[in-house]
Amino acid sequence: MHALEISLTAELERLAAAGLTRYRRLLDSPCGTRAVVEGRAVLAFASNDYLGLAAHPDIARALADGAMKWGAGSGASHLVSGHLTPHAALEARLAAFTGFARCLTFSTGYLANLAVTPTLAAGRDDAIFADRLNHASLIDAAQLSRARHHRYPHGDMAALERLLAASAAKTRVIVSDAVFSMDGDLAPLAELFALAERFDAWLVIDDAHGFGVLGEEGRGSLAHCHIPAHPRVLLMGTLGKAAGVGGAFVAGSEIAIEYLLQKARSYIFTTAQPPAVAAALVKSLELIQAGDARRAHLQNLIRQLRAGCADLPWQLLPSQTAIQPLMVGDNAQAQALAQSLWERGLWVAAIRPPTVPAGTSRLRISLSAAHTQDDVAALTAALRELA
């Protein structure tokens, strides 16, 4: 072993001893509720494919047709030579769909979040106010900024108000997930917007897990909570979850988006996503907008799951979204429960620190409109048996 690797090995051994080693399972089938994983057929409750669009034939066809017409890659960043007609069409479609004046597309949600907060709050006289349970990409974005980083207890609007009132920052940026990825709960968006108005702050909302699922025609969490497309609001949405493809976008006012285009490093210095992906996403947006039946079915499945888990020794966290966390607590017990389900042909992810706080390991049950009532019944029956 090389001397440089000794400390790495020690840390890997520490992770293993604490039950925190992460593993990748290899899928031998497309993303879906019925999956073949390492040669084993399982019923999957482990993806973010909330509307069941990841393997939709119309989207796959649009992707293939896009590749045949526009090639496999964009060849450059958007600002050099990589901004193709499908990119422009997708951005216009997303802006109209979300109600904002303009948007930019990114290859990942991580890149989109890294673009926004450090660009808006770039100086030491600025301040960021962030929910303590924000996604890792939002935390990293705040740490990349030179601004002061204030974290308030999860969903605690009184604490946020005190922090804002005490701040003399030149620019204030409030940052929050809309739907929290490991708890499944919805941020108090109306209260966040009211505080942003009162203290003249930017409001940056990460709607990775609400876009396509919540709101009229799946327009997202802001629409669900009747928050307007206001100039102080920037909306980030990912396109690899409910949209079923990949990438992300940031929507905002004409001026705010132009500012990001000129200043955001993770936009300027990144190769644009393949144009065929943008073509596929235009088709995905059509299916999302026409997907009220899918969203209604998903809500029925959520109610069925919560009723079926009501008498278990492990409690579901209070969530009305597709993310249904079953709280276990101990790392080893969460892993053991997930393994027992796996042995019964049910794939549910065990989530452990550092993704969630110590002592709050859980199963993250992820529902999809592609699930059936029989699927949910099979999962609840297995959980009752294991209880």
C-alpha positions as CSV (number, residue, x, y, z in Angstrom):
1,M,0.0,0.0,0.0
2,H,1.3,3.4,-0.9
3,A,1.9,5.8,2.0
4,L,-0.6,8.2,0.7
5,E,-3.4,5.6,0.9
6,I,-2.9,4.7,4.6
7,S,-5.1,7.5,6.0
8,L,-7.7,6.8,3.3
9,T,-7.8,3.1,4.3
10,A,-8.2,4.0,7.9
11,E,-11.2,6.2,7.1
12,L,-12.8,3.5,4.9
13,E,-12.4,1.1,7.8
14,R,-14.0,3.6,10.2
15,L,-17.0,3.9,7.8
16,A,-17.3,0.2,7.6
17,A,-17.2,-0.2,11.4
18,A,-20.0,2.4,11.8
19,G,-22.2,0.7,9.2
20,L,-21.8,3.7,6.8
21,T,-20.2,2.1,3.8
22,R,-22.1,2.9,0.6
23,Y,-22.6,0.5,-2.2
24,R,-23.9,0.7,-5.8
25,R,-26.4,-1.8,-7.1
26,L,-26.1,-2.6,-10.8
27,L,-29.4,-2.4,-12.7
28,D,-29.8,-4.7,-15.7
29,S,-33.0,-3.1,-16.9
30,P,-34.3,0.5,-17.5
31,C,-35.4,2.6,-14.6
32,G,-38.9,1.4,-13.5
33,T,-40.9,-0.1,-10.7
34,R,-40.1,-3.5,-12.0
35,A,-36.3,-3.8,-12.1
36,V,-33.7,-6.4,-12.7
37,V,-30.9,-5.7,-10.3
38,E,-27.7,-7.9,-10.4
39,G,-29.8,-10.6,-12.0
40,R,-32.6,-10.4,-9.5
41,A,-36.2,-9.2,-10.4
42,V,-37.4,-6.8,-7.7
43,L,-40.3,-4.4,-7.1
44,A,-38.5,-1.0,-6.7
45,F,-39.4,1.8,-4.4
46,A,-35.9,3.4,-4.6
47,S,-36.0,5.9,-7.5
48,N,-37.1,9.5,-8.0
49,D,-39.1,8.6,-11.1
50,Y,-42.2,10.1,-9.5
51,L,-44.4,10.1,-12.7
52,G,-43.0,6.9,-14.2
53,L,-41.6,8.8,-17.3
54,A,-38.0,7.6,-17.2
55,A,-38.7,4.8,-19.7
56,H,-41.6,6.3,-21.5
57,P,-41.5,5.4,-25.1
58,D,-42.5,8.8,-26.4
59,I,-39.6,10.4,-24.5
60,A,-37.1,7.7,-25.6
61,R,-38.2,8.3,-29.2
62,A,-37.8,12.0,-28.9
63,L,-34.3,11.4,-27.5
64,A,-33.4,9.1,-30.3
65,D,-34.8,11.4,-33.0
66,G,-33.0,14.4,-31.4
67,A,-29.7,12.5,-31.5
68,M,-30.2,11.6,-35.1
69,K,-30.9,15.2,-36.0
70,W,-28.6,17.1,-33.7
71,G,-25.8,14.6,-32.9
72,A,-24.6,13.1,-29.7
73,G,-23.0,16.2,-28.0
74,S,-23.1,19.9,-27.9
75,G,-19.4,20.4,-28.3
76,A,-18.9,23.4,-26.1
77,S,-20.3,25.5,-23.3
78,H,-23.5,27.5,-24.1
79,L,-21.5,30.7,-24.3
80,V,-18.9,29.4,-26.8
81,S,-20.7,27.4,-29.5
82,G,-22.8,24.8,-27.5
83,H,-26.2,26.6,-27.4
84,L,-28.3,24.7,-30.0
85,T,-31.8,25.2,-31.2
86,P,-33.2,22.4,-28.9
87,H,-31.6,24.2,-25.9
88,A,-33.3,27.4,-26.7
89,A,-36.7,25.7,-27.3
90,L,-36.5,23.9,-23.9
91,E,-35.6,27.1,-22.1
92,A,-38.5,28.9,-23.7
93,R,-40.8,26.1,-22.9
94,L,-39.7,25.9,-19.2
95,A,-40.1,29.7,-18.8
96,A,-43.6,29.5,-20.1
97,F,-44.5,26.4,-18.0
98,T,-43.2,27.9,-14.7
99,G,-44.5,31.4,-15.4
100,F,-41.1,33.1,-15.2
101,A,-39.7,35.5,-17.8
102,R,-36.6,33.4,-18.6
103,C,-34.6,30.4,-17.7
104,L,-31.2,28.7,-18.1
105,T,-30.6,25.0,-18.4
106,F,-27.8,23.0,-16.7
107,S,-26.5,19.5,-17.0
108,T,-27.3,18.7,-13.4
109,G,-29.2,20.1,-10.4
110,Y,-25.9,20.3,-8.5
111,L,-24.4,22.6,-11.1
112,A,-27.6,24.7,-11.2
113,N,-27.5,25.3,-7.4
114,L,-23.7,26.1,-7.5
115,A,-24.6,28.7,-10.1
116,V,-27.2,30.7,-8.1
117,T,-26.3,31.3,-4.5
118,P,-22.6,32.2,-4.9
119,T,-23.4,34.5,-7.7
120,L,-26.1,36.4,-5.9
121,A,-24.2,36.5,-2.6
122,A,-20.7,37.0,-3.8
123,G,-19.2,39.3,-1.2
124,R,-18.3,39.3,2.5
125,D,-20.9,42.0,3.1
126,D,-23.6,39.6,1.9
127,A,-25.5,36.9,3.8
128,I,-27.1,33.6,3.1
129,F,-30.0,32.2,5.2
130,A,-30.5,28.5,4.7
131,D,-32.7,25.8,6.2
132,R,-30.6,23.3,8.1
133,L,-31.9,20.4,6.1
134,N,-31.2,21.8,2.7
135,H,-29.7,19.5,0.1
136,A,-26.0,19.0,0.0
137,S,-25.7,21.0,-3.2
138,L,-27.3,24.1,-1.6
139,I,-24.9,23.7,1.4
140,D,-21.9,23.5,-0.9
141,A,-23.1,26.5,-2.9
142,A,-23.3,28.6,0.3
143,Q,-19.8,27.4,1.3
144,L,-18.5,28.5,-2.1
145,S,-19.7,32.0,-1.5
146,R,-17.7,34.5,0.5
147,A,-20.9,35.6,2.2
148,R,-21.8,34.9,5.8
149,H,-23.8,31.6,6.0
150,H,-26.6,31.5,8.6
151,R,-28.5,28.2,9.0
152,Y,-31.9,28.2,10.8
153,P,-33.6,25.1,12.3
154,H,-35.7,23.2,9.9
155,G,-38.8,25.1,8.9
156,D,-38.4,27.5,11.8
157,M,-39.7,30.8,10.5
158,A,-39.4,32.6,13.8
159,A,-35.7,31.8,13.9
160,L,-35.2,32.9,10.3
161,E,-37.0,36.2,11.0
162,R,-34.7,36.9,14.0
163,L,-31.6,36.2,11.8
164,L,-32.9,38.5,9.0
165,A,-33.8,41.2,11.5
166,A,-30.3,41.1,13.0
167,S,-28.5,41.2,9.7
168,A,-27.0,44.3,8.2
169,A,-25.9,42.5,5.0
170,K,-25.9,44.4,1.8
171,T,-27.5,41.5,-0.1
172,R,-29.6,38.8,1.7
173,V,-30.4,35.5,0.1
174,I,-32.9,33.0,1.6
175,V,-32.3,29.5,0.3
176,S,-34.5,26.5,0.8
177,D,-35.6,23.2,-0.6
178,A,-39.2,23.1,-1.6
179,V,-39.8,19.4,-0.9
180,F,-37.0,18.1,1.4
181,S,-35.4,15.1,-0.2
182,M,-35.0,12.9,2.9
183,D,-38.0,14.0,5.0
184,G,-40.6,14.5,2.2
185,D,-42.1,17.6,3.8
186,L,-42.9,20.9,2.1
187,A,-41.2,24.1,3.1
188,P,-43.4,26.9,4.4
189,L,-43.1,28.7,1.0
190,A,-45.7,31.4,1.7
191,E,-43.9,32.4,4.9
192,L,-40.5,32.3,3.2
193,F,-41.8,34.6,0.4
194,A,-43.4,37.0,3.0
195,L,-40.1,37.3,4.9
196,A,-38.2,37.8,1.6
197,E,-40.6,40.7,0.8
198,R,-40.3,42.2,4.3
199,F,-36.5,42.1,4.4
200,D,-35.9,42.7,0.7
201,A,-34.1,39.4,0.2
202,W,-33.7,37.1,-2.7
203,L,-35.7,33.8,-2.4
204,V,-34.0,30.8,-4.0
205,I,-36.1,27.7,-4.1
206,D,-34.8,24.2,-5.0
207,D,-37.9,22.4,-6.4
208,A,-36.1,19.2,-7.4
209,H,-38.7,16.9,-5.8
210,G,-41.8,19.1,-6.4
211,F,-41.5,20.0,-10.1
212,G,-43.8,17.9,-12.2
213,V,-45.5,16.4,-9.1
214,L,-47.1,19.4,-7.3
215,G,-49.2,22.3,-8.5
216,E,-51.6,22.8,-11.3
217,E,-50.5,20.7,-14.3
218,G,-47.3,19.8,-12.3
219,R,-45.9,23.3,-12.4
220,G,-44.2,22.7,-9.0
221,S,-44.2,23.7,-5.4
222,L,-44.4,27.5,-6.0
223,A,-47.6,27.0,-8.0
224,H,-48.9,24.6,-5.4
225,C,-48.5,27.3,-2.7
226,H,-49.7,30.1,-5.0
227,I,-46.3,32.0,-4.9
228,P,-46.0,34.3,-7.9
229,A,-43.2,34.4,-10.4
230,H,-41.8,37.5,-8.6
231,P,-38.5,39.3,-9.6
232,R,-37.0,38.4,-6.2
233,V,-37.6,34.6,-6.7
234,L,-35.3,32.2,-8.4
235,L,-36.6,28.7,-9.0
236,M,-34.4,25.7,-9.5
237,G,-35.9,22.5,-10.8
238,T,-34.3,19.2,-11.8
239,L,-35.3,17.3,-14.9
240,G,-34.1,13.8,-14.0
241,K,-36.8,13.0,-11.4
242,A,-40.4,13.6,-12.3
243,A,-39.4,14.7,-15.8
244,G,-37.7,11.4,-16.3
245,V,-34.6,12.5,-18.3
246,G,-31.8,14.6,-16.9
247,G,-30.5,18.1,-16.3
248,A,-31.9,21.1,-14.5
249,F,-33.0,24.6,-14.9
250,V,-33.1,28.0,-13.1
251,A,-36.0,30.3,-13.8
252,G,-36.3,33.9,-12.8
253,S,-36.7,37.4,-14.1
254,E,-35.1,38.6,-17.3
255,I,-32.5,40.6,-15.4
256,A,-31.7,37.9,-12.9
257,I,-31.2,35.2,-15.5
258,E,-29.1,37.5,-17.7
259,Y,-26.9,38.2,-14.6
260,L,-26.5,34.4,-14.0
261,L,-25.6,33.9,-17.7
262,Q,-22.9,36.6,-17.4
263,K,-21.5,35.7,-13.9
264,A,-22.3,32.1,-12.8
265,R,-19.1,30.1,-13.1
266,S,-20.8,26.6,-13.2
267,Y,-22.8,27.9,-16.2
268,I,-20.1,29.7,-18.0
269,F,-17.4,26.9,-17.7
270,T,-19.5,23.8,-18.3
271,T,-20.2,22.0,-21.6
272,A,-23.9,22.2,-22.5
273,Q,-25.9,19.1,-22.2
274,P,-26.5,17.1,-25.4
275,P,-29.1,18.7,-27.6
276,A,-31.0,15.4,-27.8
277,V,-31.6,15.6,-24.0
278,A,-33.2,18.9,-24.5
279,A,-35.4,17.5,-27.3
280,A,-36.5,14.7,-25.0
281,L,-37.3,17.1,-22.2
282,V,-39.7,19.1,-24.5
283,K,-41.7,15.9,-24.9
284,S,-41.5,15.2,-21.2
285,L,-43.0,18.6,-20.4
286,E,-45.9,17.8,-22.7
287,L,-46.5,14.6,-20.7
288,I,-46.1,16.4,-17.4
289,Q,-48.6,19.1,-18.3
290,A,-51.1,16.4,-19.4
291,G,-50.4,14.2,-16.4
292,D,-53.2,15.0,-13.9
293,A,-54.3,11.4,-13.9
294,R,-50.8,10.3,-13.0
295,R,-50.6,12.8,-10.2
296,A,-54.0,11.8,-8.8
297,H,-53.0,8.1,-8.9
298,L,-49.8,9.0,-7.0
299,Q,-51.7,10.8,-4.3
300,N,-54.0,7.8,-3.9
301,L,-50.9,5.6,-3.5
302,I,-49.5,7.9,-0.9
303,R,-52.8,7.7,1.1
304,Q,-52.8,3.9,0.8
305,L,-49.2,3.6,2.0
306,R,-49.7,5.8,5.0
307,A,-52.9,3.9,6.0
308,G,-51.1,0.6,5.6
309,C,-48.1,1.7,7.8
310,A,-50.2,3.3,10.5
311,D,-49.7,0.5,13.1
312,L,-46.0,-0.3,12.4
313,P,-43.3,0.1,15.1
314,W,-41.5,2.4,12.7
315,Q,-43.2,5.7,12.0
316,L,-43.6,7.4,8.7
317,L,-42.5,11.0,8.9
318,P,-45.3,13.6,8.1
319,S,-45.1,13.8,4.4
320,Q,-47.8,14.2,1.7
321,T,-45.4,13.8,-1.2
322,A,-43.9,10.9,-3.1
323,I,-41.1,10.7,-0.6
324,Q,-42.3,8.6,2.4
325,P,-39.5,8.2,5.0
326,L,-39.9,5.3,7.5
327,M,-38.0,6.3,10.6
328,V,-35.8,3.5,12.1
329,G,-33.1,5.3,13.9
330,D,-30.1,2.9,14.2
331,N,-27.9,2.4,11.2
332,A,-27.6,-1.4,11.5
333,Q,-31.4,-1.8,12.0
334,A,-32.2,0.3,9.0
335,Q,-29.8,-1.7,6.9
336,A,-31.2,-5.0,8.3
337,L,-34.8,-3.9,7.5
338,A,-33.8,-2.9,3.9
339,Q,-32.0,-6.2,3.5
340,S,-35.0,-8.2,4.7
341,L,-37.2,-6.4,2.2
342,W,-34.6,-7.1,-0.5
343,E,-34.8,-10.8,0.3
344,R,-38.5,-10.6,-0.3
345,G,-38.0,-9.0,-3.7
346,L,-38.7,-5.4,-2.5
347,W,-36.0,-2.7,-3.1
348,V,-36.2,0.2,-0.6
349,A,-33.1,2.3,0.1
350,A,-31.7,2.6,3.6
351,I,-30.6,6.2,4.2
352,R,-27.9,6.8,6.8
353,P,-25.5,9.6,7.9
354,P,-24.1,11.8,6.6
355,T,-27.1,12.1,4.3
356,V,-29.4,12.3,7.4
357,P,-28.4,13.3,11.0
358,A,-27.0,10.6,13.3
359,G,-29.7,8.6,15.0
360,T,-32.3,9.2,12.2
361,S,-31.4,6.4,9.7
362,R,-34.5,5.5,7.8
363,L,-36.0,3.7,4.8
364,R,-36.8,6.2,2.0
365,I,-39.9,4.8,0.4
366,S,-40.2,6.5,-3.0
367,L,-43.5,6.1,-4.7
368,S,-44.2,6.5,-8.5
369,A,-47.3,6.9,-10.5
370,A,-46.1,3.7,-12.2
371,H,-46.7,1.7,-9.0
372,T,-50.0,-0.1,-8.6
373,Q,-52.2,-0.5,-5.5
374,D,-51.1,-4.1,-5.5
375,D,-47.5,-2.9,-5.4
376,V,-48.1,-0.8,-2.3
377,A,-50.1,-3.6,-0.7
378,A,-47.1,-5.9,-1.2
379,L,-44.8,-3.5,0.5
380,T,-47.0,-2.8,3.5
381,A,-47.7,-6.6,3.9
382,A,-43.9,-7.3,4.0
383,L,-43.4,-4.5,6.5
384,R,-46.1,-5.8,8.8
385,E,-44.6,-9.3,8.6
386,L,-41.2,-8.0,9.5
387,A,-42.6,-6.0,12.4
